[in-house]
């Protein structure tokens, strides 16, 4: 899946949408003290009160919020073991095919119970499942409506799961206008935090308008902090690699090839070369959006283009083997370039830590001044500190 497709689904989580039609919703309330199902409710989503629909739709948008490989992860299912009857891929696939609402809810309940078995909850939890159809126009005839009768439309079914904590409202002091006195306002009904899901998933994934039932989109609570236990034990998924981890892998591969020391110009060129790959892919209009990948051959080409000497295919492949234990490993270019991942390059010193965008790295140098190492940043404008403009000083050796 790509970011564009996910954003398209999120956009259509709204009342009376043509592109996303939610059929059923199944809510399960699990008590923290027993880790058992305390209450369940299965309803046709169109018959849910409009105010509740709006709350749930906002929740579903939250589940699918965030970037791929940071908060959202495409997870490949493990192969089920012989005789395994509760494999999540099997449960979701069979539930997706079923036209029996009770049968669908029964399979969702089995998935929910796996969550309880995996890690006991610290608070009462509400687990919500929906199944919906997504109608994606592949060729539009009109932009006036969501979907025109003449549009060519790709349609598929999906299941989305959301996990939400509950909390008791804080006790407060209120003024009673009728009795004209101050009273303690005590709430006993827990609040379901639909605005802050602690996890979720979308099944199946899809690529180039084709459903991929061998992968599931997992949503973490926080960026770069996936719940690996949940992925393995509840979703029955294989190991994933975050964007942060892939960036660290890339840096380690480059260090293994060229050594620990590098001049700033070379480093800036390396990032620029990779960023050009990303931009070139983004400008392609003839095909579906794809993600540029970096393998050993790409690293070799980039390093040579950046002026690094003595770079060979053998050196780079050995570095991949040493760092990731796989000469054929591919990493996403979007994970490697800080600019693309909306991050800055960190320059860490004992005196100060500085963040700078990759395209401005070429203006930074480490130089020796009067026998002392200094960080030199080329500027095109005046520098201000606490509202004061700094006076330029000439340094003489």
N, C-alpha and C positions, 0 to 999 in steps of 0.2 A: 504494500500500500504506500501511497505517497501523501505528502502533506496536503496537497490540493484536494484529493478525494475525501480525506477526513474532514477538512474544512467545509466541503460541500454538504456532507451529511449533517454536521453541526448546525450549519446555516438553516437547514430545513426542519430542525427540531423546534417547531412553533405551531400554534393553533391553526387548524384547518389547512395544513400544508398539503400540496399535491404530490411533492416528491417523496416525502416520508409519511407512510401510513402505519401508525401503531395499532396493532390489532388487540393485544391483550397485555395486561400488567399483573404481575404476581409479587406481592409483598410478604416477606417473612420477618417476624419479630423474634429475636433470640435473646433470652435473658442471660445476663452475665453470670449470675450465681449458679445456674444449672447447665449452661451451654446447650440448651435444648430449645426446640421451637415452642414459643409461648402462644403465638397467634399467627395465622396466615390468612391472606385475602387474595382471591383470584377474581379479576373483573375484566370486562371488556373496556378498553381504554376510552373509546368514544363516549361511554356512559359515565365516566368519572366526572365529578364536579369540575367545572372550568377552572376554578381557583386552584384546585389540586393538580389539574393537568399542567397549568403554568409552572407550578413549583417543581413537578417532576421533569418537565421539559428543560428547565434551567439546570436541573441536576444532571440530565443526560449530556447537556452541552459541557458541563464541568468535567464529566468523565472523559470525554474526548478532547479536552483542552490540552495544550502543550505540544511540544515538538517531538518528532520521531527520534528515537534513541536517547532522548533526554527524559521525557515523562511517558511517552508512548513507545511500546516495543512490540515488534512483530515477532511472535514466538512460534517456533516449530514444535509440533507435538512429538513426544516420544512414541516409539512403537509400543503398543499395548502388549503386556505379558500374556502368555498362554493362559486362557481361562479367566482373565481379568474382566469383570463385569461392570466396574464403575469408572472406566477410563473416560475422562472428561470429553475427549474428542468424540467418542462413540455416543455419549449421552447427548451432547449438543447436536450432533449430526442427526440422530434419530428424532430428537425434539424438533429440529428444524423441518423435518419431512412430515411430521405428524399433523393431521388436521383436527385431532381430538384435543381440545383445550385442557381437559383433565390429565390426559397422558403427558402433554407438554409440561404442565405444572409439576407432575410427579417427578419428571426427570430433572427439572430445575431444583426441586427440593433435595434430590440426591446430590446435586452439585453444592448446594448450600450446606448440607451436612458435612461435606468434605472440608469446607472452610472451618467449621467448628472443630473437627477432629485435628486439623492441621495445627491450629494455634488458638487456645482458649482466649476469648475476648476479655478485655479489661472493663468494658462498658456494655450496656445493652446495645444491640446492633439491629439495624434493619437492612435486609438484603432484598434488592428489587431486581426483577427480571422483566424485560419486555421483548416481544417479538414484533418485527415490523418489516414492511416492504419498502425498498428504496428504488424509486424510479429515476434513473439518470438519463436525461436526454443526451444522445450522442451526436445528433444533428438538429439544430434549432431552426424553426421557421418564424418564431415570434418571440420577442423579449418582453411583450406586454404582460404575459401570464407566466406562471412557473412552468407549466407544461402545456404545449399546444397540441391539438388533436393530430396535427400533421408531423409532429416531431417523431424522430426515430428514438425509441426509448429502450434502455437496458434495465431489466427488472430483476431483483434478487431479494431473497429473504435473509433477515439477520436476527440475531439474538444479542441483546445488550444486558450486561449485569452491572449493578452498582452496589457498593458496600458503604453504609453510612453509620456513623456513631450517633448515639443519643446523649443528651445531658439534661440534668434538672435545672430549671431556671433558678437564678439566685434569689434568695429571700430579700424582700425590699419593704421599705416603709411607704405607705400610701395614705392619702387623705380621703376620707369618706365624706362626700358632700352631703349625703342624706343625714347621717348621724352626727356630722360635724365633729369628727375626731380622727386622730391618727391611728392607723392600724397596721399590723404586720401582714403583708401580703404573701401567703404561702402557696406555692404551686406544687402540685403532686404529679402532674402529667409531664412525662419527659418530652423534650423537643428533639425532633429528628433533624439532624444537620445536613439537609439536602444540598446546602450551598458549599459543602466541603467534603466530598466523597473521599474515603480513605483507600479506595481501590476500585477496579472494575475491569470489564473486558468487552470486546466486540467480536462476534463470530458469525460467519467466517471472515477472513481477510479477502481482499479481491485485488486483482492486477489486470490491467488492460480489459476491464469490463468482464472478467471471468472470476467466479467465486473460487477461492482457494481454501478448501476445507482442511488442509494440512497445516494451516497456520491460524493463530488467534492473535488479536491485537490486545495486549495487556496494558492497562493504565495504572501507573504508580501514583501514590499520594503526593510525593514530592519529586522534583526533577533530580535525576542522577541517583535516586535512592530506590531502585526496584526491590521488591520483596522476593528474594530468590527462593525462599521456602514456599511461598504461595505459588510461584511459577512452576516449581517442580512437583509439589505434593497436591495442590489443588487443580491446577490447569494441566498437570502432566506434561509440561513443556521442557524443552531442552535448554541448556545454558545460553544466556544472552550476554552480549557485550555492550556496554554503554558508550556514548560518544566520548565521554571523558577517558574511559579506558582505552578506546581506540586511538585517541590523540596521544596518550602516554606510550602506546605501542609504537606509533609512528616515530615519535621523538627518540625512543630507545633504538629503533632500527637505524635511524640516521646517525645516532651517536656511535653505534657499533660499526658503521661503515666508515665514517669520516673522523671519529674521535670525539672527545669531550669538548674541545675548543673549536670555535668557529667565529669568523668575523661577521659583523652585523649585515654587511652588504650581501653576503652569501645567503644568510638566513632569510633576509627580506626577499631575495630572488626566488628561493625555494617556495615560500608561501605564495608569491605572486604567480609562479608557474602553475601551481595547483588551483589557485583561484581562477585563472584563465580557463582551466578545464571546466570548472563549474559554470562559469559565465557562458562558455560556448555551448554547453549542454542546455542551459536555461533558455538560450535564444533559438533553439531548434523548434520549428513550428510544424514539421511534417510528421512527427511521431508523438506518442504519449510521453509524458514527463518520466524520465528515468534518472537514476542516481549514479553519478560518475564514481567508479571504483578505482582504488589504488592497489596495485599488486607490485611484486618485485620488479617487473619490467618498467612499470611507471616510475617507481622510485629511482631506478637507474637513469632513466631519461631525464627526470627532473634534476637530479644531482649534477649530471653532466652539463645540462643547460644552465645551471647556476655557477658553473666554473670550477666545480670540485674536481680535483685531479685524482688519477689512479682509481677511478670507480669502475669496477668490472661486474659482469653478471654473476660470477661466482661469489664475490664479496657480498653482494646484496642478497642473494638467495641464502647464503650462510647466515646473514644477519636475521632474515625472516625465520629461519629454522631455529636460531638461538633464542629469539625473543618470543615468538608465538608458536614455535614447534611445528611450523607448517610452511614450506617454501611456496606453496600455492595460495596462501591466505590473501584475501582481499579486504580492504577497509574502505569505508565510505569517505570520499573526499570532503564531504560536509562535516565529518567528525574531526578532520585534521586542521582545517583552516579556521583560525579564531574568528576572522571577519564573518565568515559564513554562518558560524554558530553564535553570532551576536556576542562574542567575547573579545576581550583585549588580551594582548600579550603582556605577561607580567614580567617586569624587570625588578629583581629583588637585590637590594644592597643592605649593608649594615646600617646606613644612614637613613635610607628612605626606600619605600616600595612604590614603583611607578607602573601605571597601566597605560598602554599605548596601542593604537590600532595597527594591524599588520602593514597597511599601506604606508604608514608613517615611520616604520622601522628604519627606513633608509636614511632618516635624518638623525639617527642616533649613532654615536661612536664611543668607544672606550679609548681614552688617550692618556698619555703621560705628561703631566705638567709639573715642572720643577721636582721631578723624581717621584711624584705621587700620581696614582691612578685616578682618573676623573671620568665621569660620564658626561659626554658632550652631546647636547641636543640642539640641532640647528633650528633657528626660529625665523619666522617671516613677519612677526609682529611683536609689539612690546609685551613684556611679561608683567603680570600684576600679582602682588601678594598682599592680601588683606586690604585691597583697594589702592595700594601704592604701586606706581610703575617703577620697575627696577632700572637703575642706571647701568649702562654698558661699561664694562671694565676691560682694559687691555691687559692681557697676561704676558709678561716678559720672562723668558727663560734666564 
